[in-house]
């Protein structure tokens, strides 16, 4: 058995702002330089991907992606910053949480697990 | 903005074993002494609640609840143990994760948040 944690950022109205799904979207846009290709790779519609990004941008108050003619779509500096911070957050939380899990469930496992 | 984490226990096949939903189910069964009342309070069908418990029991390999004639439904000692351990896990992980969040997002917030 192991711990599977999910980390989401919410605004003060407890609305979803950013999590693993949008992290993956931004990662792919950065990698592929295209929202269309990112959507295809995720098996999502362009519209679905775009609406998620727009909602997060709206809730954050700044743009995450920018599209320039001939250069495709790139992350804005704020988008890059969010991607990096979330990645660090997730890694560090996972390490901390796994240690907690081991302390509680590792030494004295529930019988049968 | 704040961090909203979810903690789930999975088996070695990455199948769901226990998380916030089943935690709440066990809490209510303990409180109400009845799976029917717990299901009502959660707006779930008895069948839906029961199938979730059974699946978790199957994946753990031991029973979480026991029903005795005239005494309603109670948690087994293993069910109590799981409830308690998960509760401690969640509290401690939340504290650790919130500290990580503050370090990363607290001092240098993303503009606009």
gemmi code that builds the backbone of each chain (N, CA, C; Angstrom):
import gemmi

chains = {
    "A": [
        ("UNK", (0.846, -1.194, 0.000), (0.000, 0.000, 0.000), (0.880, 1.242, 0.000)),
        ("UNK", (0.361, 2.306, -0.555), (1.117, 3.554, -0.579), (0.144, 4.734, -0.594)),
        ("UNK", (0.717, 5.898, -0.366), (-0.077, 7.124, -0.345), (-0.077, 7.756, -1.723)),
        ("UNK", (-1.254, 8.181, -2.159), (-1.376, 8.922, -3.423), (-2.023, 10.262, -3.098)),
        ("UNK", (-1.247, 11.308, -3.129), (-1.766, 12.629, -2.774), (-1.987, 13.459, -4.023)),
        ("UNK", (-2.965, 14.329, -3.953), (-3.231, 15.272, -5.036), (-3.185, 16.678, -4.469)),
        ("UNK", (-2.522, 17.571, -5.179), (-2.341, 18.940, -4.674), (-3.006, 19.920, -5.624)),
        ("UNK", (-3.938, 20.681, -5.074), (-4.651, 21.671, -5.875), (-4.527, 23.049, -5.233)),
        ("UNK", (-4.453, 24.053, -6.072), (-4.485, 25.428, -5.578), (-5.900, 25.962, -5.746)),
        ("UNK", (-6.419, 26.561, -4.692), (-7.762, 27.149, -4.737), (-7.676, 28.625, -4.374)),
        ("UNK", (-8.632, 29.393, -4.898), (-8.685, 30.799, -4.485), (-9.498, 30.938, -3.188)),
        ("UNK", (-9.695, 32.166, -2.765), (-10.338, 32.373, -1.465), (-11.807, 31.982, -1.469)),
        ("UNK", (-12.369, 31.795, -2.666), (-13.758, 31.304, -2.760), (-13.782, 29.779, -2.888)),
        ("UNK", (-12.648, 29.148, -2.627), (-12.502, 27.689, -2.731), (-12.780, 27.171, -4.143)),
        ("UNK", (-12.533, 28.018, -5.121), (-12.655, 27.592, -6.512), (-11.306, 27.060, -6.988)),
        ("UNK", (-11.390, 26.060, -7.856), (-10.172, 25.450, -8.377), (-9.383, 26.454, -9.211)),
        ("UNK", (-8.095, 26.552, -8.951), (-7.226, 27.432, -9.732), (-6.217, 26.622, -10.553)),
        ("UNK", (-5.582, 25.671, -9.906), (-4.502, 24.945, -10.592), (-4.280, 23.617, -9.908)),
        ("UNK", (-4.012, 22.584, -10.710), (-3.751, 21.272, -10.145), (-3.024, 20.420, -11.168)),
        ("UNK", (-3.028, 19.096, -10.945), (-2.249, 18.220, -11.819), (-2.662, 18.286, -13.291)),
        ("UNK", (-3.960, 18.439, -13.562), (-4.427, 18.484, -14.944), (-3.904, 19.702, -15.692)),
        ("UNK", (-4.017, 20.853, -15.056), (-3.562, 22.079, -15.727), (-2.039, 22.168, -15.753)),
        ("UNK", (-1.415, 21.581, -14.757), (0.050, 21.473, -14.793), (0.476, 20.724, -16.050)),
        ("UNK", (-0.174, 19.614, -16.318), (0.171, 18.796, -17.482), (-0.099, 19.554, -18.783)),
        ("UNK", (-1.210, 20.304, -18.792), (-1.516, 21.118, -19.975), (-0.395, 22.127, -20.240)),
        ("UNK", (0.019, 22.839, -19.212), (1.074, 23.845, -19.405), (2.395, 23.200, -19.809)),
        ("UNK", (2.705, 22.059, -19.186), (3.925, 21.338, -19.554), (3.937, 21.010, -21.045)),
        ("UNK", (2.793, 20.511, -21.525), (2.726, 20.095, -22.931), (2.761, 21.288, -23.878)),
        ("UNK", (2.117, 22.373, -23.485), (2.168, 23.570, -24.337), (3.611, 24.060, -24.449)),
        ("UNK", (4.314, 24.033, -23.353), (5.718, 24.456, -23.391), (6.544, 23.530, -24.273)),
        ("UNK", (6.243, 22.229, -24.147), (7.025, 21.242, -24.901), (6.709, 21.292, -26.395)),
        ("UNK", (5.415, 21.441, -26.710), (4.985, 21.304, -28.099), (4.813, 22.645, -28.809)),
        ("UNK", (4.733, 23.723, -28.036), (4.584, 25.039, -28.653), (3.242, 25.258, -29.316)),
        ("UNK", (2.253, 24.499, -28.894), (0.957, 24.542, -29.581), (-0.143, 24.028, -28.665)),
        ("UNK", (-1.217, 24.790, -28.575), (-2.349, 24.328, -27.766), (-3.082, 23.202, -28.472)),
        ("UNK", (-3.136, 23.268, -29.796), (-3.773, 22.195, -30.563), (-3.075, 20.860, -30.347)),
        ("UNK", (-1.755, 20.865, -30.437), (-1.010, 19.620, -30.254), (-1.116, 19.131, -28.811)),
        ("UNK", (-1.117, 20.061, -27.883), (-1.260, 19.669, -26.480), (-2.606, 19.000, -26.259)),
        ("UNK", (-3.652, 19.584, -26.835), (-4.997, 19.018, -26.694), (-5.049, 17.618, -27.304)),
        ("UNK", (-4.475, 17.478, -28.485), (-4.457, 16.155, -29.140), (-3.767, 15.116, -28.277)),
        ("UNK", (-2.626, 15.484, -27.736), (-1.860, 14.533, -26.925), (-2.631, 14.112, -25.677)),
        ("UNK", (-3.435, 15.028, -25.148), (-4.208, 14.732, -23.941), (-5.556, 14.091, -24.267)),
        ("UNK", (-5.874, 13.977, -25.546), (-7.179, 13.456, -25.924), (-8.318, 14.387, -25.542)),
        ("UNK", (-8.007, 15.686, -25.505), (-9.021, 16.688, -25.173), (-9.352, 17.496, -26.420)),
        ("UNK", (-10.493, 18.171, -26.376), (-10.801, 19.116, -27.440), (-9.992, 20.399, -27.201)),
        ("UNK", (-9.722, 21.088, -28.287), (-9.045, 22.387, -28.159), (-9.853, 23.311, -27.256)),
        ("UNK", (-11.153, 23.277, -27.468), (-12.042, 24.140, -26.691), (-11.966, 23.827, -25.189)),
        ("UNK", (-11.931, 22.528, -24.878), (-11.853, 22.120, -23.470), (-10.558, 22.568, -22.821)),
        ("UNK", (-9.474, 22.414, -23.564), (-8.173, 22.829, -23.044), (-8.135, 24.344, -22.864)),
        ("UNK", (-8.582, 25.036, -23.871), (-8.540, 26.497, -23.849), (-9.412, 27.066, -22.721)),
        ("UNK", (-10.578, 26.481, -22.522), (-11.469, 27.007, -21.482), (-10.865, 26.793, -20.096)),
        ("UNK", (-10.137, 25.700, -19.900), (-9.480, 25.474, -18.610), (-8.388, 26.527, -18.354)),
        ("UNK", (-7.598, 26.768, -19.396), (-6.539, 27.772, -19.243), (-7.144, 29.143, -18.954)),
        ("UNK", (-8.184, 29.488, -19.702), (-8.798, 30.808, -19.539), (-9.372, 30.994, -18.140)),
        ("UNK", (-9.974, 29.912, -17.620), (-10.566, 30.012, -16.289), (-9.470, 30.224, -15.237)),
        ("UNK", (-8.378, 29.492, -15.384), (-7.270, 29.667, -14.445), (-6.687, 31.073, -14.569)),
        ("UNK", (-6.526, 31.542, -15.801), (-6.011, 32.907, -16.014), (-6.923, 33.938, -15.356)),
        ("UNK", (-8.211, 33.725, -15.508), (-9.188, 34.662, -14.938), (-9.065, 34.692, -13.416)),
        ("UNK", (-8.930, 33.494, -12.828), (-8.881, 33.416, -11.372), (-7.548, 33.916, -10.828)),
        ("UNK", (-6.498, 33.816, -11.628), (-5.200, 34.324, -11.197), (-5.072, 35.825, -11.463)),
        ("UNK", (-5.711, 36.270, -12.532), (-5.618, 37.683, -12.885), (-4.473, 38.007, -13.827)),
        ("UNK", (-3.879, 36.998, -14.438), (-2.826, 37.263, -15.429), (-2.775, 36.108, -16.427)),
        ("UNK", (-2.219, 36.378, -17.631), (-2.172, 35.333, -18.659), (-1.071, 34.307, -18.400)),
        ("UNK", (-1.354, 33.072, -18.766), (-0.379, 31.980, -18.624), (0.268, 31.626, -19.948)),
        ("UNK", (-0.437, 31.882, -21.035), (0.093, 31.535, -22.354), (-0.013, 32.738, -23.281)),
        ("UNK", (0.846, 32.762, -24.292), (0.786, 33.827, -25.302), (1.056, 33.202, -26.656)),
        ("UNK", (0.298, 33.662, -27.625), (0.443, 33.131, -28.978), (0.926, 34.252, -29.882)),
        ("UNK", (2.045, 33.995, -30.523), (2.572, 34.989, -31.452), (2.606, 34.391, -32.842)),
        ("UNK", (2.207, 35.195, -33.781), (2.178, 34.740, -35.176), (3.552, 34.214, -35.581)),
        ("UNK", (3.549, 32.980, -36.054), (4.797, 32.374, -36.524), (5.616, 31.715, -35.438)),
        ("UNK", (5.286, 31.992, -34.174), (6.075, 31.382, -33.096), (5.250, 30.421, -32.259)),
        ("UNK", (3.999, 30.213, -32.640), (3.162, 29.281, -31.889), (2.815, 29.832, -30.516)),
        ("UNK", (2.469, 28.943, -29.609), (2.055, 29.342, -28.261), (3.156, 29.026, -27.258)),
        ("UNK", (3.453, 30.009, -26.443), (4.461, 29.833, -25.393), (3.863, 30.206, -24.053)),
        ("UNK", (4.521, 29.792, -22.995), (4.109, 30.245, -21.666), (4.604, 31.666, -21.440)),
        ("UNK", (3.807, 32.444, -20.746), (4.269, 33.758, -20.286), (5.263, 33.546, -19.141)),
        ("UNK", (6.018, 34.560, -18.769), (6.899, 34.414, -17.598), (6.120, 33.991, -16.350)),
        ("UNK", (4.903, 34.515, -16.194), (4.089, 34.120, -15.037), (3.652, 32.657, -15.144)),
        ("UNK", (3.386, 32.217, -16.373), (3.041, 30.807, -16.592), (4.214, 29.899, -16.250)),
        ("UNK", (5.400, 30.300, -16.678), (6.616, 29.545, -16.349), (6.818, 29.495, -14.836)),
        ("UNK", (6.587, 30.637, -14.193), (6.773, 30.724, -12.746), (5.805, 29.794, -12.011)),
        ("UNK", (4.546, 29.812, -12.450), (3.547, 28.958, -11.816), (3.895, 27.484, -12.017)),
        ("UNK", (4.299, 27.130, -13.227), (4.672, 25.745, -13.537), (5.803, 25.291, -12.618)),
        ("UNK", (6.802, 26.138, -12.489), (7.971, 25.783, -11.682), (7.603, 25.678, -10.198)),
        ("UNK", (6.855, 26.660, -9.725), (6.492, 26.647, -8.298), (5.610, 25.451, -7.959)),
        ("UNK", (4.669, 25.147, -8.829), (3.804, 24.001, -8.557), (4.616, 22.713, -8.563)),
        ("UNK", (5.556, 22.608, -9.488), (6.392, 21.411, -9.571), (7.206, 21.217, -8.290)),
        ("UNK", (7.785, 22.308, -7.789), (8.553, 22.243, -6.535), (7.622, 21.909, -5.375)),
        ("UNK", (6.474, 22.580, -5.342), (5.485, 22.299, -4.297), (5.136, 20.822, -4.271)),
        ("UNK", (4.824, 20.264, -5.415), (4.397, 18.874, -5.478), (5.505, 17.931, -5.022)),
        ("UNK", (6.710, 18.157, -5.494), (7.823, 17.287, -5.096), (8.051, 17.332, -3.592)),
        ("UNK", (8.050, 18.539, -3.050), (8.349, 18.656, -1.623), (7.207, 18.131, -0.771)),
        ("UNK", (5.968, 18.378, -1.174), (4.827, 17.842, -0.421), (4.823, 16.316, -0.484)),
        ("UNK", (5.103, 15.765, -1.658), (5.117, 14.306, -1.776), (6.162, 13.683, -0.854)),
        ("UNK", (7.327, 14.303, -0.801), (8.384, 13.775, 0.078), (7.947, 13.842, 1.540)),
        ("UNK", (7.370, 14.982, 1.924), (6.920, 15.145, 3.312), (5.798, 14.158, 3.638)),
        ("UNK", (4.867, 14.015, 2.723), (3.713, 13.153, 2.956), (4.115, 11.680, 3.002)),
        ("UNK", (5.046, 11.304, 2.136), (5.507, 9.914, 2.156), (6.185, 9.583, 3.483)),
        ("UNK", (6.909, 10.548, 4.022), (7.552, 10.323, 5.317), (6.496, 10.143, 6.412)),
        ("UNK", (5.463, 10.965, 6.377), (4.369, 10.823, 7.346), (3.703, 9.456, 7.190)),
        ("UNK", (3.448, 9.091, 5.957), (2.815, 7.791, 5.698), (3.655, 6.648, 6.267)),
        ("UNK", (4.943, 6.690, 6.029), (5.816, 5.620, 6.525), (5.789, 5.545, 8.048)),
        ("UNK", (5.757, 6.712, 8.667), (5.721, 6.719, 10.138), (4.447, 6.078, 10.668)),
        ("UNK", (3.343, 6.366, 10.013), (2.052, 5.908, 10.535), (1.720, 4.492, 10.076)),
        ("UNK", (1.971, 4.201, 8.806), (1.578, 2.906, 8.263), (2.754, 1.972, 8.009)),
        ("UNK", (3.965, 2.518, 7.999), (5.104, 1.693, 7.606), (5.538, 0.689, 8.653)),
        ("UNK", (5.689, 1.166, 9.876), (6.238, 0.280, 10.911), (5.195, -0.670, 11.469)),
        ("UNK", (3.972, -0.199, 11.560), (2.909, -1.003, 12.140), (1.766, -1.106, 11.155)),
        ("UNK", (1.980, -1.829, 10.084), (0.938, -1.888, 9.053), (-0.347, -2.495, 9.610)),
        ("UNK", (-1.415, -2.028, 9.034), (-2.702, -2.652, 9.324), (-2.629, -4.098, 8.863)),
        ("UNK", (-3.103, -5.043, 9.656), (-3.032, -6.441, 9.241), (-3.670, -6.619, 7.876)),
        ("UNK", (-3.029, -7.394, 7.038), (-3.620, -7.708, 5.751), (-3.129, -6.822, 4.629)),
        ("UNK", (-2.513, -5.695, 4.952), (-2.052, -4.791, 3.906), (-0.650, -5.185, 3.449)),
    ],
    "B": [
        ("UNK", (-5.228, 32.726, -1.951), (-5.060, 31.389, -2.510), (-4.558, 30.451, -1.413)),
        ("UNK", (-4.878, 29.192, -1.546), (-4.425, 28.215, -0.568), (-4.299, 26.842, -1.237)),
        ("UNK", (-3.683, 25.951, -0.497), (-3.481, 24.592, -0.992), (-4.610, 23.694, -0.507)),
        ("UNK", (-5.140, 22.891, -1.418), (-6.157, 21.909, -1.065), (-5.622, 20.536, -1.477)),
        ("UNK", (-5.230, 19.751, -0.505), (-4.634, 18.445, -0.801), (-5.640, 17.338, -0.531)),
        ("UNK", (-5.519, 16.281, -1.285), (-6.344, 15.096, -1.069), (-5.421, 13.904, -0.875)),
        ("UNK", (-5.718, 13.092, 0.128), (-4.852, 11.966, 0.466), (-5.610, 10.662, 0.284)),
        ("UNK", (-5.058, 9.817, -0.572), (-5.696, 8.530, -0.830), (-4.698, 7.412, -0.580)),
        ("UNK", (-5.205, 6.294, -0.101), (-4.385, 5.103, 0.039), (-4.673, 4.187, -1.148)),
        ("UNK", (-3.621, 3.708, -1.771), (-3.763, 2.792, -2.906), (-3.004, 1.503, -2.609)),
        ("UNK", (-3.463, 0.420, -3.210), (-2.714, -0.832, -3.070), (-1.603, -0.896, -4.126)),
        ("UNK", (-0.910, -2.016, -4.165), (0.256, -2.103, -5.045), (-0.129, -2.139, -6.519)),
        ("UNK", (-1.410, -2.380, -6.796), (-1.907, -2.307, -8.186), (-2.441, -0.904, -8.501)),
        ("UNK", (-2.152, 0.053, -7.629), (-2.617, 1.437, -7.778), (-4.138, 1.556, -7.790)),
        ("UNK", (-4.793, 0.612, -7.121), (-6.240, 0.690, -6.981), (-6.580, 1.444, -5.692)),
        ("UNK", (-7.669, 2.187, -5.764), (-8.102, 2.973, -4.612), (-8.467, 2.060, -3.434)),
        ("UNK", (-7.939, 2.359, -2.274), (-8.279, 1.602, -1.072), (-9.073, 2.458, -0.083)),
        ("UNK", (-8.597, 3.667, 0.161), (-9.233, 4.482, 1.193), (-8.890, 5.947, 0.947)),
        ("UNK", (-9.878, 6.816, 1.194), (-9.651, 8.238, 1.014), (-10.703, 9.020, 1.779)),
        ("UNK", (-10.856, 10.307, 1.447), (-11.772, 11.160, 2.215), (-13.220, 10.678, 2.208)),
        ("UNK", (-13.669, 10.117, 1.087), (-15.065, 9.665, 1.007), (-15.339, 8.498, 1.940)),
        ("UNK", (-14.463, 7.527, 1.925), (-14.672, 6.346, 2.783), (-14.379, 6.666, 4.242)),
        ("UNK", (-13.475, 7.587, 4.446), (-13.258, 8.069, 5.812), (-14.566, 8.627, 6.381)),
        ("UNK", (-15.227, 9.451, 5.583), (-16.491, 10.059, 6.026), (-17.566, 8.985, 6.264)),
        ("UNK", (-17.585, 7.996, 5.399), (-18.545, 6.901, 5.570), (-18.311, 6.193, 6.908)),
        ("UNK", (-17.066, 5.843, 7.195), (-16.785, 5.142, 8.453), (-17.086, 6.020, 9.666)),
        ("UNK", (-16.736, 7.295, 9.562), (-17.043, 8.231, 10.652), (-18.537, 8.230, 10.976)),
        ("UNK", (-19.342, 8.291, 9.916), (-20.793, 8.371, 10.111), (-21.357, 7.058, 10.630)),
        ("UNK", (-20.832, 5.938, 10.160), (-21.303, 4.648, 10.677), (-20.996, 4.566, 12.167)),
        ("UNK", (-19.818, 4.994, 12.550), (-19.473, 4.965, 13.978), (-20.401, 5.862, 14.789)),
        ("UNK", (-20.691, 7.036, 14.203), (-21.524, 8.016, 14.910), (-22.983, 7.573, 14.995)),
        ("UNK", (-23.481, 7.018, 13.882), (-24.919, 6.736, 13.797), (-25.258, 5.277, 14.090)),
        ("UNK", (-24.251, 4.401, 14.071), (-24.501, 2.986, 14.348), (-25.339, 2.291, 13.297)),
        ("UNK", (-25.334, 2.843, 12.093), (-26.232, 2.313, 11.058), (-25.713, 2.692, 9.677)),
        ("UNK", (-25.623, 1.713, 8.804), (-25.204, 2.022, 7.432), (-26.316, 2.726, 6.672)),
        ("UNK", (-27.560, 2.370, 6.977), (-28.686, 3.048, 6.337), (-28.707, 4.540, 6.654)),
        ("UNK", (-28.551, 4.858, 7.936), (-28.560, 6.280, 8.326), (-27.357, 7.014, 7.757)),
        ("UNK", (-26.208, 6.328, 7.725), (-25.010, 6.961, 7.155), (-25.237, 7.275, 5.674)),
        ("UNK", (-25.836, 6.318, 4.958), (-26.104, 6.525, 3.532), (-27.064, 7.698, 3.335)),
        ("UNK", (-28.115, 7.743, 4.151), (-29.080, 8.852, 4.053), (-28.393, 10.193, 4.261)),
        ("UNK", (-27.568, 10.252, 5.281), (-26.919, 11.535, 5.605), (-25.994, 11.988, 4.469)),
        ("UNK", (-25.414, 11.017, 3.780), (-24.503, 11.347, 2.685), (-25.228, 11.510, 1.352)),
        ("UNK", (-26.535, 11.279, 1.363), (-27.280, 11.351, 0.100), (-26.903, 10.240, -0.859)),
        ("UNK", (-26.453, 9.112, -0.311), (-26.069, 7.967, -1.137), (-27.093, 6.860, -0.965)),
        ("UNK", (-27.086, 5.936, -1.929), (-27.895, 4.741, -1.747), (-27.174, 3.808, -0.770)),
        ("UNK", (-27.971, 2.974, -0.086), (-27.385, 1.965, 0.803), (-26.439, 1.072, 0.002)),
        ("UNK", (-26.895, 0.708, -1.181), (-26.102, -0.160, -2.031), (-24.761, 0.476, -2.407)),
        ("UNK", (-24.791, 1.774, -2.730), (-23.564, 2.472, -3.103), (-22.583, 2.531, -1.937)),
        ("UNK", (-23.109, 2.802, -0.765), (-22.254, 2.859, 0.424), (-21.677, 1.485, 0.739)),
        ("UNK", (-22.534, 0.500, 0.704), (-22.117, -0.853, 1.051), (-21.066, -1.379, 0.067)),
        ("UNK", (-21.261, -1.094, -1.214), (-20.302, -1.609, -2.206), (-18.935, -0.954, -2.030)),
        ("UNK", (-18.921, 0.308, -1.618), (-17.633, 0.967, -1.363), (-16.911, 0.328, -0.179)),
        ("UNK", (-17.654, 0.085, 0.870), (-17.032, -0.539, 2.043), (-16.516, -1.931, 1.686)),
        ("UNK", (-17.329, -2.699, 0.980), (-16.933, -4.061, 0.633), (-15.681, -4.089, -0.227)),
        ("UNK", (-15.597, -3.145, -1.161), (-14.425, -3.105, -2.034), (-13.173, -2.786, -1.219)),
        ("UNK", (-13.293, -1.841, -0.304), (-12.142, -1.509, 0.549), (-11.787, -2.696, 1.427)),
        ("UNK", (-12.772, -3.356, 1.997), (-12.509, -4.552, 2.814), (-11.792, -5.622, 2.004)),
        ("UNK", (-12.249, -5.800, 0.777), (-11.646, -6.819, -0.086), (-10.181, -6.490, -0.353)),
        ("UNK", (-9.921, -5.198, -0.620), (-8.552, -4.809, -0.957), (-7.645, -4.804, 0.270)),
        ("UNK", (-8.225, -4.595, 1.430), (-7.430, -4.635, 2.659), (-7.261, -6.062, 3.161)),
        ("UNK", (-8.280, -6.878, 2.933), (-8.214, -8.258, 3.404), (-8.792, -8.462, 4.791)),
        ("UNK", (-9.525, -7.491, 5.295), (-10.186, -7.669, 6.593), (-11.430, -6.785, 6.654)),
        ("UNK", (-12.382, -7.142, 7.521), (-13.621, -6.362, 7.606), (-13.437, -5.048, 8.372)),
        ("UNK", (-14.164, -4.041, 7.930), (-14.139, -2.723, 8.585), (-15.351, -2.503, 9.470)),
        ("UNK", (-16.457, -3.172, 9.144), (-17.698, -2.985, 9.895), (-18.269, -4.344, 10.282)),
        ("UNK", (-19.033, -4.330, 11.370), (-19.714, -5.563, 11.780), (-21.109, -5.190, 12.252)),
        ("UNK", (-22.061, -6.018, 11.864), (-23.452, -5.769, 12.218), (-23.920, -6.888, 13.142)),
        ("UNK", (-24.367, -6.495, 14.329), (-24.888, -7.500, 15.250), (-26.353, -7.210, 15.508)),
        ("UNK", (-27.097, -8.269, 15.529), (-28.536, -8.145, 15.745), (-28.804, -7.362, 17.029)),
        ("UNK", (-29.594, -6.299, 16.915), (-29.962, -5.498, 18.081), (-28.949, -4.438, 18.453)),
        ("UNK", (-27.746, -4.504, 17.857), (-26.732, -3.502, 18.196), (-26.343, -2.637, 17.010)),
        ("UNK", (-27.018, -2.836, 15.905), (-26.709, -2.038, 14.725), (-25.343, -2.357, 14.160)),
        ("UNK", (-24.786, -1.426, 13.419), (-23.489, -1.626, 12.773), (-22.418, -0.823, 13.490)),
        ("UNK", (-21.314, -1.495, 13.766), (-20.180, -0.835, 14.415), (-18.924, -1.064, 13.590)),
        ("UNK", (-17.908, -0.297, 13.877), (-16.623, -0.548, 13.243), (-15.930, -1.709, 13.948)),
        ("UNK", (-15.230, -2.495, 13.173), (-14.361, -3.509, 13.767), (-13.136, -2.800, 14.372)),
        ("UNK", (-12.378, -3.488, 15.212), (-11.142, -2.866, 15.724), (-10.225, -2.405, 14.585)),
        ("UNK", (-10.160, -3.186, 13.510), (-9.333, -2.787, 12.369), (-9.905, -1.549, 11.677)),
        ("UNK", (-11.243, -1.470, 11.633), (-11.891, -0.285, 11.070), (-11.582, 0.951, 11.899)),
        ("UNK", (-11.646, 0.802, 13.219), (-11.299, 1.916, 14.125), (-9.850, 2.330, 13.919)),
        ("UNK", (-8.996, 1.338, 13.781), (-7.568, 1.606, 13.612), (-7.315, 2.373, 12.315)),
        ("UNK", (-7.962, 1.934, 11.249), (-7.777, 2.604, 9.956), (-8.282, 4.041, 10.030)),
        ("UNK", (-9.455, 4.229, 10.636), (-10.040, 5.561, 10.780), (-9.086, 6.489, 11.521)),
        ("UNK", (-8.539, 5.980, 12.611), (-7.650, 6.798, 13.429), (-6.350, 7.111, 12.688)),
        ("UNK", (-5.780, 6.085, 12.062), (-4.507, 6.299, 11.362), (-4.674, 7.258, 10.187)),
        ("UNK", (-5.768, 7.108, 9.461), (-5.987, 8.012, 8.335), (-6.174, 9.449, 8.822)),
        ("UNK", (-6.884, 9.600, 9.924), (-7.119, 10.930, 10.478), (-5.804, 11.597, 10.884)),
        ("UNK", (-4.937, 10.824, 11.530), (-3.628, 11.358, 11.922), (-2.796, 11.673, 10.679)),
        ("UNK", (-2.820, 10.749, 9.730), (-2.096, 10.971, 8.473), (-2.521, 12.276, 7.822)),
        ("UNK", (-3.819, 12.463, 7.696), (-4.330, 13.654, 7.028), (-3.929, 14.932, 7.751)),
        ("UNK", (-4.086, 14.938, 9.066), (-3.728, 16.134, 9.834), (-2.254, 16.477, 9.671)),
        ("UNK", (-1.423, 15.454, 9.794), (0.012, 15.719, 9.736), (0.466, 16.083, 8.328)),
        ("UNK", (-0.098, 15.437, 7.330), (0.250, 15.794, 5.944), (-0.213, 17.212, 5.628)),
        ("UNK", (-1.420, 17.558, 6.082), (-1.916, 18.911, 5.813), (-1.009, 19.968, 6.430)),
        ("UNK", (-0.560, 19.707, 7.651), (0.325, 20.668, 8.318), (1.641, 20.792, 7.551)),
        ("UNK", (2.198, 19.656, 7.154), (3.469, 19.673, 6.412), (3.293, 20.375, 5.066)),
        ("UNK", (2.197, 20.058, 4.372), (1.974, 20.625, 3.036), (1.701, 22.126, 3.104)),
        ("UNK", (0.963, 22.548, 4.111), (0.695, 23.979, 4.251), (1.994, 24.754, 4.490)),
        ("UNK", (2.909, 24.150, 5.247), (4.197, 24.807, 5.484), (4.985, 24.932, 4.180)),
        ("UNK", (4.957, 23.869, 3.376), (5.632, 23.914, 2.068), (4.987, 24.987, 1.196)),
        ("UNK", (3.668, 24.995, 1.178), (2.956, 25.994, 0.372), (3.352, 27.418, 0.766)),
        ("UNK", (3.385, 27.671, 2.062), (3.737, 29.022, 2.532), (5.143, 29.404, 2.104)),
        ("UNK", (6.046, 28.441, 2.175), (7.424, 28.737, 1.774), (7.514, 29.107, 0.303)),
        ("UNK", (6.741, 28.404, -0.519), (6.866, 28.592, -1.968), (5.999, 29.737, -2.474)),
        ("UNK", (4.773, 29.806, -1.971), (3.837, 30.806, -2.494), (3.579, 31.958, -1.522)),
        ("UNK", (3.943, 31.752, -0.252), (3.560, 32.751, 0.738), (4.368, 34.029, 0.671)),
        ("UNK", (5.678, 33.889, 0.608), (6.519, 35.076, 0.671), (6.607, 35.808, -0.652)),
        ("UNK", (6.569, 35.042, -1.726), (6.719, 35.643, -3.040), (5.542, 35.231, -3.903)),
        ("UNK", (4.382, 35.771, -3.601), (3.198, 35.323, -4.335), (3.316, 35.660, -5.813)),
        ("UNK", (2.680, 34.813, -6.591), (2.541, 35.121, -8.013), (1.738, 36.403, -8.135)),
        ("UNK", (2.140, 37.314, -8.992), (1.393, 38.566, -9.112), (-0.070, 38.287, -9.414)),
        ("UNK", (-0.936, 39.008, -8.738), (-2.353, 38.863, -9.033), (-3.083, 37.937, -8.094)),
        ("UNK", (-2.344, 37.116, -7.351), (-3.008, 36.180, -6.453), (-3.254, 36.848, -5.101)),
    ],
}
model = gemmi.Model(1)
for chain_id, residues in chains.items():
    chain = gemmi.Chain(chain_id)
    for i, (resn, *xyz) in enumerate(residues, 1):
        res = gemmi.Residue()
        res.name, res.seqid = resn, gemmi.SeqId(i, " ")
        for name, pos in zip(("N", "CA", "C"), xyz):
            atom = gemmi.Atom()
            atom.name, atom.element = name, gemmi.Element(name[0])
            atom.pos, atom.b_iso = gemmi.Position(*pos), 0.0
            res.add_atom(atom)
        chain.add_residue(res)
    model.add_chain(chain)
structure = gemmi.Structure()
structure.add_model(model)
structure.setup_entities()
